[in-house]
Amino acid sequence: MNAGNPLSIYFNFDSPLLVDQTAEGVGTAQSARLQQFAQQARGVNATAVVVNGYASPEGQESHNATLARNRANAVRDRLAGLLPGVALTVGTTGALPGGPTSYPSLRRADVFITAPAL
């Protein structure tokens, strides 16, 4: 749960809808993982959460940008209910480079927390 190890939530092809398991099996038990993330964020007194959204590179650039932003927004909105009072923002969005075999792992949103200094 730090900048070097984000929580990744995966999506189905051309979809910004949160699913518990993707059709290609990349993301599994994602609802439970989001709840666990929120619990851990509360445990470290997180002050902010940043969600970066991504898409695989196939498709038009403008479509991928919108899709990536919508994926980040979907995760942010789900976390809003789990982390009241924590600042939730969308950061980087867009398509990631890769080949067809990596496409399922590129359809995601990465979540990072910020905790107060001790």
Phi and psi in degrees as a GROMACS rama.xvg file:
@    title "Ramachandran Plot"
@    xaxis  label "Phi"
@    yaxis  label "Psi"
@TYPE xy
-131.471  -179.079  ASN-2
-58.6749  -26.8251  ALA-3
-87.2462  -10.8732  GLY-4
-146.368  74.0261  ASN-5
-75.4183  164.157  PRO-6
-81.6292  126.234  LEU-7
-107.39  129.7  SER-8
-114.971  126.653  ILE-9
-101.858  155.835  TYR-10
-128.424  158.687  PHE-11
-75.5705  162.258  ASN-12
-51.0918  128.689  PHE-13
56.9758  32.4728  ASP-14
-135.084  138.414  SER-15
-100.678  7.95187  PRO-16
-80.7131  131.939  LEU-17
-70.176  131.734  LEU-18
-129.112  153.657  VAL-19
-73.5016  -32.8154  ASP-20
-142.809  133.318  GLN-21
-75.5811  158.158  THR-22
-61.3418  -29.9608  ALA-23
-93.6427  4.75658  GLU-24
74.4496  13.9127  GLY-25
-73.5717  -48.4874  VAL-26
-101.357  126.664  GLY-27
-131.999  150.438  THR-28
51.1621  40.6312  ALA-29
-70.5459  -32.6705  GLN-30
-63.2938  -44.3575  SER-31
-65.171  -37.6787  ALA-32
-65.9727  -38.4767  ARG-33
-66.0274  -41.3022  LEU-34
-65.0613  -41.7832  GLN-35
-64.513  -41.5923  GLN-36
-58.3683  -46.4426  PHE-37
-62.2801  -41.3739  ALA-38
-62.4732  -44.3695  GLN-39
-66.785  -38.223  GLN-40
-62.7399  -42.4041  ALA-41
-63.8805  -37.3525  ARG-42
-64.1227  -27.5717  GLY-43
-104.267  14.7603  VAL-44
53.7675  47.8705  ASN-45
-56.3101  137.51  ALA-46
-103.04  -20.2159  THR-47
-153.248  149.198  ALA-48
-130.126  133.382  VAL-49
-116.1  133.237  VAL-50
-117.444  122.149  VAL-51
-104.53  131.933  ASN-52
-109.872  145.056  GLY-53
-137.619  162.456  TYR-54
-136.711  158.66  ALA-55
-76.7844  160.825  SER-56
-77.296  -9.87776  PRO-57
-71.6661  147.988  GLU-58
100.573  172.435  GLY-59
-73.897  146.854  GLN-60
-57.9696  -43.4142  GLU-61
-65.7103  -39.2345  SER-62
-64.8582  -44.2387  HIS-63
-63.5608  -38.0304  ASN-64
-63.5379  -44.4118  ALA-65
-65.3565  -43.4964  THR-66
-61.2172  -44.8947  LEU-67
-62.9886  -43.2692  ALA-68
-64.0714  -42.0964  ARG-69
-65.7906  -34.6441  ASN-70
-65.5834  -45.2973  ARG-71
-62.1339  -41.9834  ALA-72
-63.7457  -37.9363  ASN-73
-62.9205  -43.1516  ALA-74
-68.6903  -44.0194  VAL-75
-57.7756  -44.8292  ARG-76
-65.2073  -39.3316  ASP-77
-64.3486  -43.0732  ARG-78
-68.0109  -27.1554  LEU-79
-58.4872  -36.9178  ALA-80
-74.7691  -23.4086  GLY-81
-94.4403  -20.8566  LEU-82
-129.903  63.7952  LEU-83
-62.1429  139.54  PRO-84
86.3779  -5.02379  GLY-85
-96.994  134.239  VAL-86
-69.5912  120.611  ALA-87
-115.195  121.682  LEU-88
-131.508  156.252  THR-89
-97.8702  129.287  VAL-90
-101.98  -123.172  GLY-91
-65.1227  139.04  THR-92
-140.062  150.667  THR-93
149.831  -176.779  GLY-94
-85.4164  146.122  ALA-95
-103.279  147.192  LEU-96
-75.7528  152.292  PRO-97
164.498  169.482  GLY-98
-96.2631  169.127  GLY-99
-52.6252  -34.2291  PRO-100
-69.7473  -22.8642  THR-101
-95.1125  -5.15363  SER-102
-52.7557  -46.4518  TYR-103
-57.6439  -34.1726  PRO-104
-79.9001  -10.5565  SER-105
-90.6154  -14.7496  LEU-106
-87.3695  82.9265  ARG-107
-155.229  172.85  ARG-108
-128.846  134.685  ALA-109
-105.604  136.135  ASP-110
-116.826  129.768  VAL-111
-123.197  143.108  PHE-112
-111.212  158.316  ILE-113
-124.424  124.408  THR-114
-107.251  154.813  ALA-115
-67.4048  152.974  PRO-116
-67.0926  143.282  ALA-117
